[in-house]
Amino acid sequence: MLETLQEIGQVIMGLPGKGPQVFIHAVIQGMTEVEVSLELGLSTRMVRKHVAQGMLACMMLKAEYRRNQIEPL
């Protein structure tokens, strides 16, 4: 399980630009799009884009686990 969490962290930290910060604020800390946009100086559209990229990256990791028949979180 710890290995899985580390891989998720690597995927998130590997996002381009402010992606990691946006994902952490919006998804992990539960901040709203407006709060994140004000905090990081981005438009709400860019916040949505970064969150979507992060979610896609996590879904791709989950698909990889399934292909390898490893049970994800």
OpenMM code with the backbone's topology and positions (N, CA, C; nanometers):
from openmm import Vec3, app, unit

residues = "MET LEU GLU THR LEU GLN GLU ILE GLY GLN VAL ILE MET GLY LEU PRO GLY LYS GLY PRO GLN VAL PHE ILE HIS ALA VAL ILE GLN GLY MET THR GLU VAL GLU VAL SER LEU GLU LEU GLY LEU SER THR ARG MET VAL ARG LYS HIS VAL ALA GLN GLY MET LEU ALA CYS MET MET LEU LYS ALA GLU TYR ARG ARG ASN GLN ILE GLU PRO LEU".split()
positions = [
    Vec3(0.0826, -0.1194, 0.0000),
    Vec3(0.0000, 0.0000, 0.0000),
    Vec3(0.0870, 0.1257, 0.0000),
    Vec3(0.1938, 0.1247, 0.0771),
    Vec3(0.2838, 0.2397, 0.0805),
    Vec3(0.3442, 0.2645, -0.0569),
    Vec3(0.3780, 0.1562, -0.1260),
    Vec3(0.4332, 0.1690, -0.2612),
    Vec3(0.3315, 0.2340, -0.3546),
    Vec3(0.2055, 0.1959, -0.3407),
    Vec3(0.0995, 0.2535, -0.4232),
    Vec3(0.0866, 0.4030, -0.3970),
    Vec3(0.0881, 0.4421, -0.2714),
    Vec3(0.0791, 0.5843, -0.2374),
    Vec3(0.1981, 0.6619, -0.2922),
    Vec3(0.3153, 0.6013, -0.2872),
    Vec3(0.4345, 0.6664, -0.3415),
    Vec3(0.4216, 0.6845, -0.4926),
    Vec3(0.3675, 0.5844, -0.5608),
    Vec3(0.3488, 0.5952, -0.7055),
    Vec3(0.2472, 0.7031, -0.7399),
    Vec3(0.1404, 0.7120, -0.6630),
    Vec3(0.0413, 0.8175, -0.6857),
    Vec3(0.1073, 0.9537, -0.6663),
    Vec3(0.1864, 0.9666, -0.5621),
    Vec3(0.2585, 1.0917, -0.5375),
    Vec3(0.3512, 1.1273, -0.6516),
    Vec3(0.4200, 1.0283, -0.7056),
    Vec3(0.5097, 1.0527, -0.8186),
    Vec3(0.4319, 1.0984, -0.9411),
    Vec3(0.3160, 1.0367, -0.9639),
    Vec3(0.2329, 1.0754, -1.0780),
    Vec3(0.1885, 1.2205, -1.0625),
    Vec3(0.1420, 1.2564, -0.9442),
    Vec3(0.0952, 1.3933, -0.9200),
    Vec3(0.2100, 1.4927, -0.9327),
    Vec3(0.3236, 1.4612, -0.8727),
    Vec3(0.4374, 1.5534, -0.8786),
    Vec3(0.4957, 1.5633, -1.0196),
    Vec3(0.4647, 1.4678, -1.1048),
    Vec3(0.5127, 1.4698, -1.2424),
    Vec3(0.4248, 1.5495, -1.3370),
    Vec3(0.3155, 1.6046, -1.2864),
    Vec3(0.2286, 1.6863, -1.3711),
    Vec3(0.3024, 1.8134, -1.4122),
    Vec3(0.2704, 1.8660, -1.5311),
    Vec3(0.3402, 1.9866, -1.5770),
    Vec3(0.2971, 2.1136, -1.5030),
    Vec3(0.3861, 2.2110, -1.5036),
    Vec3(0.3563, 2.3445, -1.4497),
    Vec3(0.3082, 2.3427, -1.3060),
    Vec3(0.1977, 2.4130, -1.2833),
    Vec3(0.1407, 2.4226, -1.1489),
    Vec3(0.0455, 2.3079, -1.1187),
    Vec3(0.0465, 2.2077, -1.2062),
    Vec3(-0.0423, 2.0927, -1.1898),
    Vec3(-0.0378, 2.0284, -1.0526),
    Vec3(0.0823, 1.9990, -1.0010),
    Vec3(0.0869, 1.9368, -0.8684),
    Vec3(0.0235, 2.0237, -0.7592),
    Vec3(0.0538, 2.1527, -0.7609),
    Vec3(-0.0025, 2.2435, -0.6597),
    Vec3(-0.1541, 2.2495, -0.6714),
    Vec3(-0.2028, 2.2626, -0.7946),
    Vec3(-0.3471, 2.2709, -0.8168),
    Vec3(-0.4148, 2.1437, -0.7678),
    Vec3(-0.3608, 2.0287, -0.8071),
    Vec3(-0.4212, 1.9007, -0.7694),
    Vec3(-0.4255, 1.8847, -0.6174),
    Vec3(-0.3172, 1.9167, -0.5516),
    Vec3(-0.3123, 1.9041, -0.4054),
    Vec3(-0.4144, 1.9961, -0.3395),
    Vec3(-0.4191, 2.1217, -0.3822),
    Vec3(-0.5153, 2.2158, -0.3231),
    Vec3(-0.6599, 2.1723, -0.3494),
    Vec3(-0.6902, 2.1403, -0.4749),
    Vec3(-0.8289, 2.1137, -0.5131),
    Vec3(-0.8776, 1.9758, -0.4703),
    Vec3(-0.7983, 1.8746, -0.4953),
    Vec3(-0.8454, 1.7383, -0.4719),
    Vec3(-0.8147, 1.6907, -0.3302),
    Vec3(-0.6944, 1.7118, -0.2860),
    Vec3(-0.6551, 1.6590, -0.1556),
    Vec3(-0.7031, 1.7489, -0.0417),
    Vec3(-0.6858, 1.8811, -0.0581),
    Vec3(-0.7266, 1.9733, 0.0485),
    Vec3(-0.8720, 2.0181, 0.0354),
    Vec3(-0.9349, 1.9916, -0.0792),
    Vec3(-1.0759, 2.0236, -0.0966),
    Vec3(-1.1078, 2.1700, -0.1206),
    Vec3(-1.0098, 2.2467, -0.1673),
    Vec3(-1.0351, 2.3879, -0.1969),
    Vec3(-1.1217, 2.3993, -0.3225),
    Vec3(-1.2004, 2.5054, -0.3323),
    Vec3(-1.2820, 2.5281, -0.4515),
    Vec3(-1.1942, 2.5793, -0.5658),
    Vec3(-1.2495, 2.5743, -0.6874),
    Vec3(-1.1767, 2.6266, -0.8037),
    Vec3(-1.1395, 2.7728, -0.7834),
    Vec3(-1.2318, 2.8498, -0.7296),
    Vec3(-1.2071, 2.9926, -0.7075),
    Vec3(-1.0960, 3.0118, -0.6046),
    Vec3(-1.1009, 2.9372, -0.4960),
    Vec3(-0.9966, 2.9480, -0.3935),
    Vec3(-0.8591, 2.9138, -0.4508),
    Vec3(-0.8534, 2.8061, -0.5290),
    Vec3(-0.7257, 2.7653, -0.5891),
    Vec3(-0.6778, 2.8707, -0.6878),
    Vec3(-0.7699, 2.9233, -0.7681),
    Vec3(-0.7301, 3.0231, -0.8679),
    Vec3(-0.6745, 3.1486, -0.8013),
    Vec3(-0.7359, 3.1910, -0.6921),
    Vec3(-0.6864, 3.3081, -0.6196),
    Vec3(-0.5522, 3.2794, -0.5524),
    Vec3(-0.5392, 3.1615, -0.4951),
    Vec3(-0.4159, 3.1225, -0.4254),
    Vec3(-0.2966, 3.1159, -0.5204),
    Vec3(-0.3205, 3.0618, -0.6413),
    Vec3(-0.2092, 3.0369, -0.7337),
    Vec3(-0.2024, 3.1341, -0.8512),
    Vec3(-0.2974, 3.2269, -0.8583),
    Vec3(-0.2956, 3.3249, -0.9663),
    Vec3(-0.3289, 3.2662, -1.1021),
    Vec3(-0.4220, 3.1715, -1.1041),
    Vec3(-0.4652, 3.1075, -1.2284),
    Vec3(-0.6130, 3.1352, -1.2518),
    Vec3(-0.6557, 3.1188, -1.3754),
    Vec3(-0.7987, 3.1271, -1.4037),
    Vec3(-0.8649, 2.9981, -1.3558),
    Vec3(-0.9955, 3.0049, -1.3321),
    Vec3(-1.0657, 2.8837, -1.2902),
    Vec3(-1.0620, 2.7792, -1.4012),
    Vec3(-1.0581, 2.8236, -1.5241),
    Vec3(-1.0480, 2.7300, -1.6369),
    Vec3(-0.9170, 2.6514, -1.6294),
    Vec3(-0.8070, 2.7186, -1.5972),
    Vec3(-0.6782, 2.6504, -1.5843),
    Vec3(-0.6790, 2.5560, -1.4644),
    Vec3(-0.7469, 2.5944, -1.3586),
    Vec3(-0.7586, 2.5061, -1.2424),
    Vec3(-0.8295, 2.3777, -1.2845),
    Vec3(-0.9418, 2.3907, -1.3552),
    Vec3(-1.0149, 2.2727, -1.4026),
    Vec3(-0.9273, 2.1866, -1.4922),
    Vec3(-0.8495, 2.2509, -1.5797),
    Vec3(-0.7617, 2.1775, -1.6711),
    Vec3(-0.6579, 2.0970, -1.5932),
    Vec3(-0.5946, 2.1600, -1.4952),
    Vec3(-0.4928, 2.0907, -1.4164),
    Vec3(-0.5532, 1.9753, -1.3357),
    Vec3(-0.6709, 1.9970, -1.2792),
    Vec3(-0.7367, 1.8900, -1.2035),
    Vec3(-0.7692, 1.7739, -1.2970),
    Vec3(-0.8200, 1.8049, -1.4151),
    Vec3(-0.8526, 1.6997, -1.5121),
    Vec3(-0.7281, 1.6214, -1.5524),
    Vec3(-0.6175, 1.6905, -1.5742),
    Vec3(-0.4927, 1.6220, -1.6090),
    Vec3(-0.4483, 1.5301, -1.4954),
    Vec3(-0.4615, 1.5764, -1.3736),
    Vec3(-0.4243, 1.4947, -1.2585),
    Vec3(-0.5128, 1.3724, -1.2436),
    Vec3(-0.6426, 1.3914, -1.2634),
    Vec3(-0.7351, 1.2790, -1.2546),
    Vec3(-0.7067, 1.1770, -1.3648),
    Vec3(-0.6782, 1.2260, -1.4853),
    Vec3(-0.6445, 1.1369, -1.5957),
    Vec3(-0.5183, 1.0575, -1.5639),
    Vec3(-0.4188, 1.1232, -1.5097),
    Vec3(-0.2943, 1.0547, -1.4738),
    Vec3(-0.3205, 0.9463, -1.3694),
    Vec3(-0.4058, 0.9750, -1.2728),
    Vec3(-0.4400, 0.8752, -1.1707),
    Vec3(-0.5185, 0.7591, -1.2310),
    Vec3(-0.6088, 0.7891, -1.3224),
    Vec3(-0.6847, 0.6834, -1.3891),
    Vec3(-0.5933, 0.5946, -1.4730),
    Vec3(-0.4942, 0.6549, -1.5366),
    Vec3(-0.3995, 0.5764, -1.6156),
    Vec3(-0.3169, 0.4849, -1.5251),
    Vec3(-0.2792, 0.5336, -1.4086),
    Vec3(-0.2063, 0.4506, -1.3132),
    Vec3(-0.2941, 0.3346, -1.2665),
    Vec3(-0.4208, 0.3631, -1.2404),
    Vec3(-0.5140, 0.2578, -1.1988),
    Vec3(-0.5290, 0.1535, -1.3085),
    Vec3(-0.5376, 0.1979, -1.4338),
    Vec3(-0.5478, 0.1046, -1.5464),
    Vec3(-0.4233, 0.0176, -1.5561),
    Vec3(-0.3085, 0.0758, -1.5300),
    Vec3(-0.1837, -0.0007, -1.5317),
    Vec3(-0.1854, -0.1077, -1.4224),
    Vec3(-0.2341, -0.0727, -1.3050),
    Vec3(-0.2463, -0.1706, -1.1969),
    Vec3(-0.3378, -0.2850, -1.2395),
    Vec3(-0.4481, -0.2506, -1.3027),
    Vec3(-0.5422, -0.3549, -1.3458),
    Vec3(-0.4813, -0.4448, -1.4521),
    Vec3(-0.4071, -0.3853, -1.5456),
    Vec3(-0.3413, -0.4659, -1.6491),
    Vec3(-0.2432, -0.5640, -1.5863),
    Vec3(-0.1768, -0.5186, -1.4828),
    Vec3(-0.0790, -0.6029, -1.4143),
    Vec3(-0.1427, -0.6861, -1.3033),
    Vec3(-0.2746, -0.6741, -1.2906),
    Vec3(-0.3527, -0.7471, -1.1913),
    Vec3(-0.3030, -0.7218, -1.0495),
    Vec3(-0.2690, -0.5968, -1.0237),
    Vec3(-0.2313, -0.5542, -0.8895),
    Vec3(-0.3501, -0.4791, -0.8325),
    Vec3(-0.3873, -0.5095, -0.7134),
    Vec3(-0.5030, -0.4453, -0.6512),
    Vec3(-0.4684, -0.3036, -0.6073),
    Vec3(-0.5321, -0.1991, -0.6711),
    Vec3(-0.5083, -0.0608, -0.6275),
    Vec3(-0.5793, -0.0326, -0.4963),
    Vec3(-0.5583, 0.0877, -0.4463),
    Vec3(-0.6229, 0.1281, -0.3199),
    Vec3(-0.7712, 0.1052, -0.3226),
] * unit.nanometer
topology = app.Topology()
chain = topology.addChain("A")
for resn in residues:
    res = topology.addResidue(resn, chain)
    for name in ("N", "CA", "C"):
        topology.addAtom(name, app.Element.getBySymbol(name[0]), res)
